[in-house]
Amino acid sequence: MKFLNDLNEEQRKAVEYNSGPHMVVAGAGSGKTRVLTYKIAYLIEKGMEPESILALTFTNKAAREMKERIKAMIGKKAEKLWMGTFHSIFARILRAESKHINYRPNFSIYDREDSVSLVSNVMQDLNINLENLTPNGVQHKISFLKNQMILPEDYEKEMSSSAADRKFHEVYKEYQNRLFMNNAMDFDDLLLKPIELFTNNPKVLSKYKKMFKYILVDEYQDTNKAQYELIKILSPSRDKICVVGDDAQSIYSWRGAEIKNMLNFKKDFKDAKIFRLEQNYRSTKMILAAADSVIKNNAEQIAKTLWTENNDGEQLTIIRASDEKDEALQIAKRIKKEVTNRKLSLNDIAILYRLNSQSRALEDALRREKIPYKIIGGVEFYRRKEVKDVLAYLRVLSNQDDEESLLRIMNFPQRGIGNTSISKMIAFARRLNISLFTTMARVFEVIEVKERIQKNVKQFKLMLDKYIELKDKLSISELTSALVDELGILKMYKEENTPESMARYDNIQELLRAIQEYNQENPKGTLDEFLAEVSLVAGIDQYDEKANAVTLMTVHSAKGLEFPVVFITGLEEDIFPLSPRFDSDSKIEEERRLFYVALTRAQQKVFLTYARSRYRFGEVAYQSRSRFIEELDEATYVEVNGPGSRRAGRKKKEVIDEYYQESYDDFDQERRSLRVGSKVSHAIFGVGKILAITGSGDTQKVTIAFENHGTKNLLTKFANLKLI
């Protein structure tokens, strides 16, 4: 196999080993993806059937790229591989075996927004209104418990007797019940339900254990308890298993990932062999030395030493700024220099931050300097309101028990079915233990609902019935186009003719194009299959690395990516690391691993920035610089004081006054030319169009229709608007 000549000695050993369970400890930039893809190609070339290999990844993007590489090496037979994310693979298995867990194969998959909506409806129905129990908080806690495989009955045994705990348990229990009644699963169920399936159905388990003769797992350090259990359950004879990961890049404990899964691999799998990939192909010697000097402060890790044959490279540059505006401006200026001096494209540069809120000042500076940028982790396409509205219609056509989707579209577009009438229909459905969709057919029995509204409900139901009947006769593209046309959504948005409505119009057109492309690529694809695929799309899966723009993202989002030049921002205590008040060593160790991930995204150059003061939580806070800067080997960096550092040390009031005065001064030059119809940009709300201007001077207000945030009334003095 000639392709093995592309590997270094340790990579080749890991690829060729097939005598028992083994773990590949792959340092940053050491060729982890290459080892996985080559190993799969090697196994197939040695005679293993592609369909007997289960390869589990953490992003669709990674699965797609690996499959393409394998196809390039061994041809079309690679298409038969069971390769994908944990969620997509096990959703596929659950659809095939749904009857064994009393589900139907067309079950809906709820994203976080759907889950929060369901929690909110449950709390409303149960009349639960406690200050410390918000729908968002309850959903987050439910998700965390599920990642720990703690279901309502388990939680009941461990919970305290406090009112909050009792109420939370009540919500959690009813939430799970509603999911089942809606023939729906949330993301966490896609891991829990397979465990239930395999545990309670030995024949089904036997079927898949016989099917999968080899299991490979990417990013093993990020597996949570449920994923770990699934791997153990399915492992054929517990010896044909290969996991790949880097304990130094374990950064997801907040969503249930357990680093001990990697640290304890040799205990869990008898006679397991460890391969260490320590040669880095990505970064300079200087960057690796800096990363190593920080990560060595962690006690909980697998010993390894990264090395590289790359050049020495430049020292890291540490930049001190007076505040977040100064920090952002200095970064923007540096980007221009880097592009010129290194002959780079803008897409060669990434700005990383610990918190999403840090992006505001950065975006403002980049716009001011006319530097194109893209944000990873913003509102994803399939999560946008107008897109979710159309998808909700399709989900109801697929699964009539999906109450959350039905509630979303019941009065959209407006058809005279108000919330009061819907509440009465829901109460009727609960009393008779029937679905809301079934209730629509019996709405004339709900005497509390007015006759006029009953007719509206009947017409809505007849329309849905028509498309339910058509869904197996038309292609998904034809079905959706006809539905959207009959609903008149595009016409409605076009007639509104505001920037926001036209953006929604464009997004629905883009959805129709995406469905058409799906049809072309999957001529036999069903509506259920399309909805399953869409529901599992993550933000990083839509990352366009070819777009010529600077990339802004959190460090968590950057994992798995690489850039010639990387800016790591906000290196201050209480930001990065996120909090100095850690209740355990493991928390600060994870923050340190996160910093290590940030450093090792860079190929040529790293800039580290911190501010002496930062506007946070409604006031100016004075910051101390991150301990991670202090942990760096002094030989690996050089410090520069930015031009704004002279401002450090002033009184808090002076900083606050200047923060607002600068915003006022920047805009004062332009605001005289403001008029109704002007197109403007706002740091938080984005692009919008001025609908009205009232008052003058310091009390002047503008009414603006923003493309993605609706209509806002803003005080001109503080709005910091930019004319476009």
C-alpha positions as CSV (number, residue, x, y, z in Angstrom):
1,M,0.0,0.0,0.0
2,K,1.9,3.0,-1.3
3,F,-0.1,5.5,0.7
4,L,1.6,4.3,3.9
5,N,4.8,5.9,2.7
6,D,3.1,9.3,3.5
7,L,3.3,8.5,7.2
8,N,6.1,9.0,9.7
9,E,7.2,6.0,11.7
10,E,4.9,6.4,14.7
11,Q,1.9,7.2,12.5
12,R,2.6,4.1,10.5
13,K,2.8,1.8,13.6
14,A,-0.5,3.1,14.8
15,V,-2.1,2.5,11.4
16,E,-0.8,-1.0,11.0
17,Y,-1.5,-2.2,14.6
18,N,-4.4,-4.6,14.8
19,S,-3.7,-6.8,17.7
20,G,-6.0,-5.4,20.4
21,P,-7.5,-2.2,21.7
22,H,-5.2,0.8,21.2
23,M,-5.2,4.6,21.8
24,V,-3.4,7.1,19.7
25,V,-2.4,10.1,21.8
26,A,-2.2,12.8,19.1
27,G,-0.7,16.1,20.1
28,A,-1.9,19.3,18.4
29,G,-1.0,19.3,14.7
30,S,0.6,15.9,14.8
31,G,-1.5,14.3,12.0
32,K,-4.4,12.8,14.0
33,T,-6.9,13.0,11.0
34,R,-4.3,11.5,8.7
35,V,-3.8,8.5,11.0
36,L,-7.6,7.9,11.3
37,T,-8.2,8.1,7.6
38,Y,-5.2,6.0,6.6
39,K,-6.1,3.4,9.2
40,I,-9.6,3.0,7.8
41,A,-8.2,2.8,4.3
42,Y,-5.7,0.3,5.5
43,L,-8.3,-1.9,7.2
44,I,-10.4,-1.9,4.0
45,E,-7.4,-2.7,1.8
46,K,-6.6,-5.6,4.1
47,G,-10.0,-7.1,3.4
48,M,-12.4,-5.6,6.0
49,E,-15.8,-4.8,4.6
50,P,-16.4,-1.0,4.7
51,E,-19.9,-1.4,6.2
52,S,-18.4,-3.3,9.1
53,I,-16.4,-0.3,10.2
54,L,-18.0,2.3,12.6
55,A,-16.1,5.6,12.7
56,L,-17.4,8.2,15.2
57,T,-16.5,11.9,15.0
58,F,-17.6,15.0,16.7
59,T,-18.5,17.2,13.7
60,N,-20.1,16.5,10.4
61,K,-17.4,18.6,8.9
62,A,-14.7,16.2,10.2
63,A,-16.7,13.1,9.0
64,R,-17.2,14.6,5.6
65,E,-13.6,15.5,5.1
66,M,-12.3,12.2,6.3
67,K,-14.7,10.3,4.0
68,E,-13.6,12.3,1.0
69,R,-9.9,11.6,1.8
70,I,-10.6,7.8,2.1
71,K,-12.5,7.8,-1.2
72,A,-9.6,9.5,-2.8
73,M,-7.3,6.6,-1.6
74,I,-9.5,3.5,-2.1
75,G,-12.4,4.6,-4.3
76,K,-16.2,4.5,-4.0
77,K,-16.4,1.6,-1.7
78,A,-15.6,4.1,1.1
79,E,-19.2,5.3,0.8
80,K,-20.4,2.2,2.6
81,L,-18.6,3.2,5.8
82,W,-20.6,3.9,8.9
83,M,-19.0,7.3,9.5
84,G,-20.4,10.3,11.2
85,T,-21.0,12.1,14.5
86,F,-22.3,10.2,17.5
87,H,-25.6,11.9,17.1
88,S,-26.1,11.3,13.4
89,I,-25.0,7.6,13.6
90,F,-27.2,6.8,16.6
91,A,-30.2,8.8,15.2
92,R,-29.9,6.5,12.1
93,I,-29.9,3.4,14.3
94,L,-32.8,4.7,16.4
95,R,-34.9,5.3,13.3
96,A,-34.3,1.8,12.1
97,E,-35.1,0.3,15.5
98,S,-37.6,2.8,16.9
99,K,-40.4,0.2,17.5
100,H,-38.2,-1.4,20.2
101,I,-38.4,1.8,22.3
102,N,-42.0,2.6,21.4
103,Y,-41.2,5.4,19.0
104,R,-42.1,5.8,15.4
105,P,-39.2,6.2,12.9
106,N,-40.3,9.7,11.9
107,F,-39.5,11.2,15.3
108,S,-38.6,14.8,15.5
109,I,-35.2,16.0,16.8
110,Y,-35.4,19.1,19.0
111,D,-32.5,21.5,19.0
112,R,-31.8,23.7,22.1
113,E,-34.3,26.3,21.1
114,D,-37.0,23.7,20.7
115,S,-36.1,22.2,24.1
116,V,-36.2,25.6,25.8
117,S,-39.6,26.3,24.2
118,L,-40.9,22.9,25.5
119,V,-39.6,23.5,29.0
120,S,-41.3,26.9,29.0
121,N,-44.6,25.4,28.0
122,V,-44.3,22.7,30.6
123,M,-43.5,25.3,33.3
124,Q,-46.5,27.3,32.2
125,D,-48.8,24.3,32.3
126,L,-47.6,23.3,35.7
127,N,-47.9,26.9,36.9
128,I,-44.2,27.0,38.1
129,N,-42.8,30.5,38.4
130,L,-39.8,30.5,40.6
131,E,-37.1,33.2,40.3
132,N,-34.3,30.8,40.2
133,L,-36.0,28.5,37.7
134,T,-35.9,30.0,34.2
135,P,-36.6,27.9,31.1
136,N,-33.0,28.4,29.9
137,G,-31.6,27.4,33.2
138,V,-33.8,24.4,33.5
139,Q,-33.0,23.2,30.0
140,H,-29.3,23.6,30.6
141,K,-29.6,21.5,33.8
142,I,-31.7,18.8,32.1
143,S,-29.0,18.6,29.4
144,F,-26.2,18.3,31.9
145,L,-28.0,15.6,33.9
146,K,-28.7,13.6,30.7
147,N,-25.0,13.8,29.8
148,Q,-24.4,12.2,33.1
149,M,-27.1,9.6,32.4
150,I,-29.2,10.9,35.2
151,L,-32.9,10.6,34.3
152,P,-35.9,12.0,36.3
153,E,-36.2,8.9,38.4
154,D,-32.5,8.9,39.3
155,Y,-32.6,12.6,40.1
156,E,-35.6,12.1,42.5
157,K,-33.5,9.7,44.6
158,E,-30.6,12.2,44.9
159,M,-32.3,15.6,45.1
160,S,-32.7,17.7,48.2
161,S,-36.1,18.5,49.7
162,S,-35.9,22.2,48.7
163,A,-38.8,23.7,46.8
164,A,-36.6,24.5,43.8
165,D,-35.4,20.9,43.5
166,R,-38.9,19.5,43.8
167,K,-40.2,21.9,41.1
168,F,-37.3,21.2,38.8
169,H,-37.9,17.4,39.1
170,E,-41.5,18.0,38.3
171,V,-40.6,19.9,35.2
172,Y,-37.9,17.4,34.1
173,K,-40.3,14.5,34.5
174,E,-43.0,16.2,32.5
175,Y,-40.5,17.4,29.9
176,Q,-39.5,13.8,29.2
177,N,-43.1,12.7,29.0
178,R,-43.9,15.5,26.5
179,L,-41.0,14.5,24.3
180,F,-42.4,11.0,24.2
181,M,-45.9,12.2,23.5
182,N,-44.6,14.4,20.7
183,N,-42.7,11.5,19.2
184,A,-39.6,13.7,19.6
185,M,-36.1,13.4,21.1
186,D,-33.7,16.1,22.1
187,F,-30.0,15.9,21.3
188,D,-29.2,14.2,24.5
189,D,-31.8,11.5,23.9
190,L,-29.9,10.5,20.7
191,L,-27.3,9.1,23.0
192,L,-29.5,7.9,25.9
193,K,-32.1,6.1,23.8
194,P,-29.5,3.8,22.1
195,I,-28.3,2.7,25.5
196,E,-31.9,1.9,26.5
197,L,-32.4,0.1,23.1
198,F,-29.3,-2.1,23.5
199,T,-29.7,-2.8,27.2
200,N,-33.4,-3.9,26.9
201,N,-33.1,-5.7,23.5
202,P,-30.2,-8.3,23.5
203,K,-31.1,-9.4,19.9
204,V,-30.8,-5.8,18.6
205,L,-27.5,-5.4,20.4
206,S,-26.2,-8.7,19.0
207,K,-27.2,-7.6,15.5
208,Y,-25.1,-4.4,15.7
209,K,-22.2,-6.1,17.5
210,K,-22.0,-8.5,14.6
211,M,-22.3,-5.8,12.1
212,F,-19.6,-3.5,13.5
213,K,-16.3,-5.5,13.5
214,Y,-14.1,-2.4,14.1
215,I,-14.8,0.8,16.0
216,L,-12.8,4.0,15.6
217,V,-13.4,7.1,17.7
218,D,-12.1,10.6,17.0
219,E,-11.6,13.3,19.7
220,Y,-11.9,10.6,22.5
221,Q,-11.0,13.2,25.1
222,D,-14.4,14.9,24.5
223,T,-16.6,11.8,25.1
224,N,-19.2,12.1,27.8
225,K,-20.5,9.3,30.0
226,A,-23.3,8.3,27.5
227,Q,-20.9,8.2,24.6
228,Y,-18.4,6.2,26.6
229,E,-21.1,3.7,27.5
230,L,-22.1,3.3,23.9
231,I,-18.5,2.6,22.8
232,K,-18.1,-0.1,25.5
233,I,-21.5,-1.7,24.7
234,L,-20.8,-2.0,21.0
235,S,-17.1,-2.8,21.1
236,P,-16.7,-6.2,19.3
237,S,-14.9,-8.5,21.7
238,R,-13.5,-5.3,23.3
239,D,-10.4,-5.6,21.2
240,K,-11.1,-4.2,17.7
241,I,-11.2,-0.6,18.9
242,C,-9.0,2.4,18.2
243,V,-9.5,5.7,19.8
244,V,-7.7,8.9,19.0
245,G,-7.4,12.1,21.0
246,D,-5.3,14.6,23.0
247,D,-5.9,14.9,26.7
248,A,-4.3,18.4,26.5
249,Q,-7.3,19.5,24.3
250,S,-10.1,18.3,26.6
251,I,-12.1,21.5,26.9
252,Y,-15.8,20.4,27.1
253,S,-16.4,19.3,30.7
254,W,-19.2,22.0,30.9
255,R,-21.2,19.8,28.5
256,G,-20.4,16.5,30.2
257,A,-17.1,15.5,28.6
258,E,-14.9,13.4,30.9
259,I,-11.1,13.5,30.5
260,K,-10.9,10.4,32.6
261,N,-12.3,8.4,29.7
262,M,-8.9,9.0,28.0
263,L,-6.7,8.9,31.1
264,N,-8.3,5.5,32.1
265,F,-8.2,3.8,28.7
266,K,-5.6,1.3,29.7
267,K,-7.7,0.3,32.8
268,D,-10.9,0.0,30.8
269,F,-9.5,-2.0,27.9
270,K,-7.3,-4.8,29.0
271,D,-3.8,-5.0,27.3
272,A,-4.5,-1.7,25.5
273,K,-1.5,-0.3,23.6
274,I,-0.7,3.4,23.5
275,F,0.8,5.2,20.5
276,R,2.1,8.8,20.9
277,L,2.2,11.2,18.0
278,E,4.5,13.9,19.1
279,Q,5.8,15.4,15.9
280,N,4.0,18.6,15.1
281,Y,3.5,19.6,11.5
282,R,1.6,22.9,12.1
283,S,3.4,25.3,14.3
284,T,6.9,26.9,14.7
285,K,9.3,25.8,17.4
286,M,8.6,29.0,19.3
287,I,4.9,28.5,19.4
288,L,5.3,24.9,20.6
289,A,7.7,26.0,23.3
290,A,5.3,28.6,24.5
291,A,2.4,26.1,24.6
292,D,4.5,23.5,26.4
293,S,5.6,26.0,29.0
294,V,2.0,26.6,30.0
295,I,0.5,23.1,29.7
296,K,3.2,21.5,31.8
297,N,1.6,23.2,34.8
298,N,-1.3,20.8,34.6
299,A,-1.0,17.7,36.8
300,E,-3.7,15.6,35.2
301,Q,-2.3,14.7,31.8
302,I,-0.6,12.0,29.7
303,A,3.1,12.6,29.4
304,K,4.3,13.7,25.9
305,T,6.6,16.2,24.4
306,L,5.7,17.9,21.1
307,W,8.5,18.6,18.7
308,T,8.8,19.9,15.2
309,E,11.1,20.1,12.2
310,N,9.5,23.5,11.3
311,N,11.6,26.6,11.7
312,D,12.2,28.5,14.9
313,G,9.7,31.2,14.1
314,E,9.0,34.5,15.8
315,Q,8.4,35.2,19.5
316,L,4.9,35.7,20.6
317,T,3.9,39.3,20.9
318,I,2.1,40.5,24.0
319,I,0.1,43.7,23.6
320,R,-1.2,45.7,26.5
321,A,-4.2,47.9,25.9
322,S,-6.0,50.5,28.0
323,D,-9.4,49.1,27.4
324,E,-11.4,46.8,25.0
325,K,-11.7,49.6,22.4
326,D,-8.0,50.2,22.4
327,E,-7.4,46.4,22.3
328,A,-9.7,46.0,19.2
329,L,-8.1,49.0,17.4
330,Q,-4.6,47.7,17.9
331,I,-5.6,44.3,16.6
332,A,-7.2,45.9,13.5
333,K,-4.0,47.9,12.9
334,R,-1.8,44.8,13.4
335,I,-4.0,42.8,10.9
336,K,-3.3,45.3,8.2
337,K,0.5,45.0,8.9
338,E,0.4,41.2,8.9
339,V,-1.5,41.0,5.6
340,T,1.1,43.4,4.0
341,N,4.3,42.0,5.6
342,R,3.5,38.3,5.3
343,K,1.6,38.5,2.0
344,L,-1.4,36.9,3.6
345,S,-5.1,36.7,2.8
346,L,-7.6,37.9,5.4
347,N,-8.8,34.3,5.8
348,D,-5.3,33.4,7.1
349,I,-6.0,35.4,10.3
350,A,-8.2,34.4,13.3
351,I,-9.2,36.4,16.4
352,L,-10.1,34.2,19.3
353,Y,-11.9,35.1,22.5
354,R,-13.1,33.4,25.6
355,L,-16.6,35.0,25.7
356,N,-18.9,35.8,22.8
357,S,-19.5,39.2,24.4
358,Q,-15.9,40.2,23.6
359,S,-16.8,40.3,19.8
360,R,-18.7,43.6,20.0
361,A,-15.6,45.9,20.3
362,L,-13.7,43.8,17.8
363,E,-16.4,44.0,15.2
364,D,-16.7,47.7,15.7
365,A,-12.9,48.2,15.1
366,L,-12.9,46.0,12.1
367,R,-15.8,47.8,10.5
368,R,-14.1,51.1,11.2
369,E,-10.9,50.0,9.6
370,K,-12.9,48.5,6.7
371,I,-11.6,44.9,7.3
372,P,-14.0,42.2,6.2
373,Y,-14.7,39.6,8.9
374,K,-16.9,36.5,9.5
375,I,-18.1,35.2,12.9
376,I,-18.3,31.5,13.6
377,G,-20.9,30.7,16.2
378,G,-23.4,33.4,15.4
379,V,-27.0,32.7,14.5
380,E,-26.7,29.6,12.3
381,F,-28.7,29.5,9.1
382,Y,-31.0,26.6,10.1
383,R,-31.7,28.4,13.5
384,R,-33.0,31.6,11.9
385,K,-36.6,32.3,12.6
386,E,-38.0,32.3,9.1
387,V,-36.0,29.2,8.2
388,K,-37.3,27.4,11.4
389,D,-40.8,28.5,10.6
390,V,-40.7,26.7,7.2
391,L,-39.0,23.7,8.7
392,A,-41.7,23.5,11.4
393,Y,-44.3,23.1,8.7
394,L,-42.2,20.2,7.2
395,R,-41.8,18.6,10.6
396,V,-45.5,18.6,11.2
397,L,-46.0,17.0,7.7
398,S,-43.5,14.3,8.8
399,N,-44.7,13.9,12.4
400,Q,-48.1,15.1,13.3
401,D,-47.5,14.5,17.0
402,D,-44.8,17.2,17.1
403,E,-46.7,19.7,19.2
404,E,-43.9,22.2,19.5
405,S,-43.6,22.6,15.7
406,L,-47.4,22.7,15.4
407,L,-47.6,25.5,18.0
408,R,-45.0,27.4,16.1
409,I,-47.0,27.5,12.9
410,M,-50.6,27.4,14.2
411,N,-50.9,31.2,13.7
412,F,-48.1,31.8,11.2
413,P,-48.8,33.4,8.9
414,Q,-51.6,35.0,10.9
415,R,-54.9,33.1,10.3
416,G,-56.9,34.3,13.3
417,I,-56.1,31.6,15.7
418,G,-55.0,33.4,18.9
419,N,-53.2,32.2,22.0
420,T,-56.4,32.0,24.1
421,S,-58.0,29.6,21.6
422,I,-54.8,27.5,21.3
423,S,-54.7,27.2,25.1
424,K,-58.3,26.0,25.2
425,M,-57.5,23.4,22.5
426,I,-54.4,22.2,24.4
427,A,-56.5,21.8,27.6
428,F,-59.1,19.8,25.6
429,A,-56.3,17.6,24.2
430,R,-54.8,17.0,27.7
431,R,-58.3,16.1,29.1
432,L,-58.9,13.5,26.4
433,N,-55.2,12.4,26.2
434,I,-55.0,13.0,22.5
435,S,-52.6,15.1,20.4
436,L,-53.1,18.7,19.5
437,F,-53.2,17.7,15.8
438,T,-56.1,15.3,16.5
439,T,-57.8,18.0,18.5
440,M,-57.8,20.3,15.4
441,A,-60.1,17.7,13.7
442,R,-62.4,17.8,16.7
443,V,-62.2,21.6,17.3
444,F,-66.0,21.9,16.9
445,E,-66.2,19.9,20.2
446,V,-64.2,22.6,22.0
447,I,-67.2,24.8,22.8
448,E,-65.1,27.5,24.4
449,V,-63.6,28.3,21.0
450,K,-65.6,30.7,18.9
451,E,-67.2,29.4,15.7
452,R,-65.2,31.8,13.5
453,I,-62.0,30.5,14.9
454,Q,-63.1,26.9,14.7
455,K,-63.5,27.4,10.9
456,N,-60.0,28.9,10.7
457,V,-58.6,25.8,12.5
458,K,-60.5,23.5,10.2
459,Q,-59.1,25.3,7.1
460,F,-55.6,25.1,8.5
461,K,-56.0,21.4,9.2
462,L,-57.3,20.7,5.7
463,M,-54.3,22.4,4.2
464,L,-51.9,20.3,6.4
465,D,-53.8,17.1,5.5
466,K,-53.4,18.0,1.8
467,Y,-49.6,18.3,2.1
468,I,-49.3,15.2,4.3
469,E,-50.9,13.3,1.5
470,L,-48.6,14.9,-1.1
471,K,-45.4,14.4,0.8
472,D,-44.9,10.9,-0.6
473,K,-45.9,11.8,-4.1
474,L,-43.8,14.9,-4.7
475,S,-40.0,15.5,-4.2
476,I,-39.1,17.5,-1.1
477,S,-38.2,20.5,-3.3
478,E,-41.6,20.4,-5.1
479,L,-43.5,19.9,-1.8
480,T,-41.7,22.8,0.0
481,S,-42.1,25.2,-3.0
482,A,-45.8,24.5,-3.3
483,L,-46.3,24.9,0.5
484,V,-44.3,28.1,0.7
485,D,-46.2,29.5,-2.3
486,E,-49.6,28.6,-0.8
487,L,-48.7,30.1,2.6
488,G,-47.7,33.3,0.9
489,I,-44.7,33.9,3.1
490,L,-42.4,35.2,0.4
491,K,-45.1,37.6,-0.9
492,M,-45.7,38.8,2.7
493,Y,-42.0,39.6,3.3
494,K,-41.6,41.2,-0.1
495,E,-44.6,43.5,0.5
496,E,-43.3,44.6,3.9
497,N,-40.2,45.8,2.0
498,T,-38.1,46.5,5.1
499,P,-34.4,45.5,5.4
500,E,-35.4,42.9,8.0
501,S,-38.2,41.4,5.9
502,M,-36.0,41.3,2.7
503,A,-33.3,39.4,4.7
504,R,-36.0,36.9,5.7
505,Y,-37.2,36.7,2.1
506,D,-33.6,35.9,1.0
507,N,-33.1,33.3,3.7
508,I,-36.3,31.4,2.7
509,Q,-35.1,31.5,-1.0
510,E,-31.8,30.1,0.2
511,L,-33.6,27.3,2.1
512,L,-35.5,26.4,-1.1
513,R,-32.2,26.3,-2.9
514,A,-30.6,24.1,-0.2
515,I,-33.6,21.7,-0.5
516,Q,-33.3,21.6,-4.2
517,E,-29.5,20.7,-3.9
518,Y,-30.4,18.0,-1.4
519,N,-32.9,16.5,-3.9
520,Q,-30.3,16.5,-6.6
521,E,-27.6,14.9,-4.4
522,N,-30.2,12.4,-2.9
523,P,-32.8,11.6,-5.5
524,K,-34.3,9.0,-3.3
525,G,-34.0,11.0,-0.1
526,T,-37.2,11.3,2.0
527,L,-38.6,14.2,4.0
528,D,-37.7,12.4,7.2
529,E,-34.1,11.9,6.1
530,F,-33.8,15.6,5.1
531,L,-35.2,16.8,8.4
532,A,-32.9,14.4,10.3
533,E,-29.8,15.8,8.4
534,V,-30.8,19.4,8.9
535,S,-31.5,19.0,12.6
536,L,-27.9,17.7,13.2
537,V,-26.1,20.6,11.4
538,A,-23.7,22.5,13.7
539,G,-22.3,26.0,13.3
540,I,-18.8,24.8,12.5
541,D,-20.2,22.6,9.7
542,Q,-21.1,25.7,7.8
543,Y,-17.6,27.3,8.2
544,D,-16.4,28.6,4.9
545,E,-12.6,28.6,5.0
546,K,-12.4,30.1,1.5
547,A,-14.2,33.4,2.2
548,N,-11.6,36.2,2.2
549,A,-12.4,37.6,5.7
550,V,-10.8,37.6,9.1
551,T,-12.4,34.8,11.3
552,L,-13.8,35.7,14.7
553,M,-14.7,32.9,17.1
554,T,-14.5,31.6,20.6
555,V,-11.6,29.3,21.5
556,H,-14.0,26.4,21.9
557,S,-15.2,26.9,18.3
558,A,-11.6,27.1,17.0
559,K,-10.7,23.5,18.0
560,G,-9.7,21.5,15.0
561,L,-8.9,24.6,12.9
562,E,-5.5,26.3,12.1
563,F,-4.4,29.7,10.8
564,P,-1.1,31.3,10.0
565,V,-1.7,34.2,12.4
566,V,-3.8,34.0,15.6
567,F,-4.8,36.8,18.0
568,I,-5.8,35.5,21.5
569,T,-7.7,38.3,23.2
570,G,-8.9,39.3,26.7
571,L,-6.1,37.6,28.5
572,E,-7.2,38.8,31.9
573,E,-8.1,37.1,35.2
574,D,-11.9,36.5,35.3
575,I,-12.0,36.4,31.5
576,F,-9.3,34.0,30.4
577,P,-9.1,32.0,32.8
578,L,-12.8,32.7,33.1
579,S,-12.9,33.0,36.9
580,P,-10.1,33.1,39.5
581,R,-12.5,31.6,42.0
582,F,-12.2,28.0,41.0
583,D,-13.7,25.4,43.3
584,S,-11.4,22.7,42.1
585,D,-8.0,22.2,40.4
586,S,-9.7,20.5,37.5
587,K,-11.5,23.8,36.5
588,I,-8.3,25.9,36.2
589,E,-6.6,22.9,34.4
590,E,-9.4,22.9,31.8
591,E,-9.0,26.7,31.3
592,R,-5.2,26.1,30.8
593,R,-6.0,23.4,28.3
594,L,-8.3,25.9,26.5
595,F,-5.4,28.4,26.3
596,Y,-3.1,25.6,25.0
597,V,-5.7,24.9,22.3
598,A,-5.8,28.6,21.4
599,L,-1.9,28.8,21.1
600,T,-1.7,25.6,19.0
601,R,-4.2,26.9,16.3
602,A,-1.3,29.1,15.1
603,Q,1.1,28.2,12.4
604,Q,3.4,31.2,12.2
605,K,2.6,34.0,14.6
606,V,0.7,34.5,17.9
607,F,-0.5,37.8,19.4
608,L,-1.7,37.9,23.0
609,T,-3.7,40.9,24.1
610,Y,-5.0,42.1,27.4
611,A,-6.6,45.3,28.7
612,R,-6.1,47.3,31.9
613,S,-9.8,48.1,32.1
614,R,-12.8,46.6,30.4
615,Y,-16.5,47.7,30.4
616,R,-18.4,44.7,32.0
617,F,-21.7,44.2,33.6
618,G,-22.6,47.9,33.3
619,E,-19.4,49.4,34.7
620,V,-15.7,49.7,34.1
621,A,-13.7,47.0,35.7
622,Y,-10.0,47.2,36.3
623,Q,-8.3,44.0,35.1
624,S,-5.2,42.1,36.1
625,R,-3.5,40.2,33.4
626,S,-4.0,36.4,33.0
627,R,-1.9,34.0,35.0
628,F,-1.3,32.2,31.7
629,I,0.9,35.0,30.5
630,E,2.9,34.7,33.6
631,E,3.3,31.0,33.0
632,L,4.9,31.5,29.5
633,D,8.6,30.9,29.2
634,E,10.1,34.4,29.0
635,A,12.2,33.4,26.0
636,T,9.1,32.8,23.9
637,Y,7.6,36.3,23.9
638,V,8.2,40.0,23.6
639,E,6.0,42.6,25.2
640,V,4.9,45.9,23.7
641,N,2.8,48.7,25.2
642,G,0.1,49.8,22.9
643,P,-0.3,53.5,22.1
644,G,-3.4,53.7,24.4
645,S,-1.5,52.4,27.5
646,R,-0.9,56.0,28.7
647,R,-4.5,56.0,29.8
648,A,-4.0,53.3,32.3
649,G,-4.3,54.2,36.0
650,R,-7.0,56.9,35.7
651,K,-10.0,57.2,37.9
652,K,-13.0,54.9,37.0
653,K,-15.2,58.0,36.2
654,E,-12.7,59.3,33.7
655,V,-12.7,55.9,31.9
656,I,-16.5,55.7,31.9
657,D,-16.8,59.3,30.6
658,E,-14.3,58.7,27.8
659,Y,-16.0,55.3,26.9
660,Y,-19.2,57.2,26.1
661,Q,-17.7,60.4,24.9
662,E,-15.6,58.6,22.2
663,S,-18.8,56.9,21.0
664,Y,-20.5,60.3,20.9
665,D,-17.6,62.1,19.2
666,D,-17.2,59.3,16.6
667,F,-20.8,59.7,15.6
668,D,-21.1,63.5,16.0
669,Q,-19.3,64.1,12.7
670,E,-21.9,62.0,10.9
671,R,-25.2,62.4,12.6
672,R,-26.0,65.7,11.0
673,S,-26.4,63.8,7.7
674,L,-28.8,61.2,9.2
675,R,-32.2,61.2,7.6
676,V,-35.1,58.8,7.3
677,G,-34.1,56.1,4.9
678,S,-30.4,56.2,5.9
679,K,-28.8,52.8,6.1
680,V,-26.7,52.4,9.3
681,S,-24.7,49.9,11.2
682,H,-24.9,49.2,15.0
683,A,-22.3,47.3,17.0
684,I,-24.8,44.9,18.5
685,F,-27.9,44.9,16.2
686,G,-26.0,45.0,12.9
687,V,-27.3,46.7,9.7
688,G,-30.6,48.6,9.7
689,K,-32.6,51.3,8.1
690,I,-33.8,54.5,9.8
691,L,-37.6,54.8,10.0
692,A,-37.9,57.9,12.1
693,I,-35.8,60.6,13.9
694,T,-37.2,62.6,16.8
695,G,-35.8,65.3,19.1
696,S,-32.4,67.0,18.8
697,G,-29.1,67.3,20.5
698,D,-28.5,64.9,23.4
699,T,-32.1,63.8,23.5
700,Q,-32.3,62.9,19.8
701,K,-33.7,59.4,19.2
702,V,-33.8,57.2,16.1
703,T,-36.2,54.4,15.2
704,I,-34.3,51.7,13.2
705,A,-35.5,48.5,11.5
706,F,-32.6,46.1,11.9
707,E,-32.3,43.1,9.5
708,N,-32.0,40.5,12.3
709,H,-33.2,42.2,15.5
710,G,-36.4,43.9,14.6
711,T,-37.3,47.6,15.2
712,K,-35.4,49.4,18.0
713,N,-35.6,53.0,19.5
714,L,-32.1,54.2,20.3
715,L,-30.7,57.4,21.9
716,T,-28.5,58.8,19.1
717,K,-25.8,60.1,21.6
718,F,-25.0,56.6,22.7
719,A,-25.9,54.4,19.7
720,N,-22.5,54.8,18.0
721,L,-24.2,54.4,14.6
722,K,-22.2,54.3,11.4
723,L,-23.6,55.4,8.0
724,I,-23.3,52.8,5.3
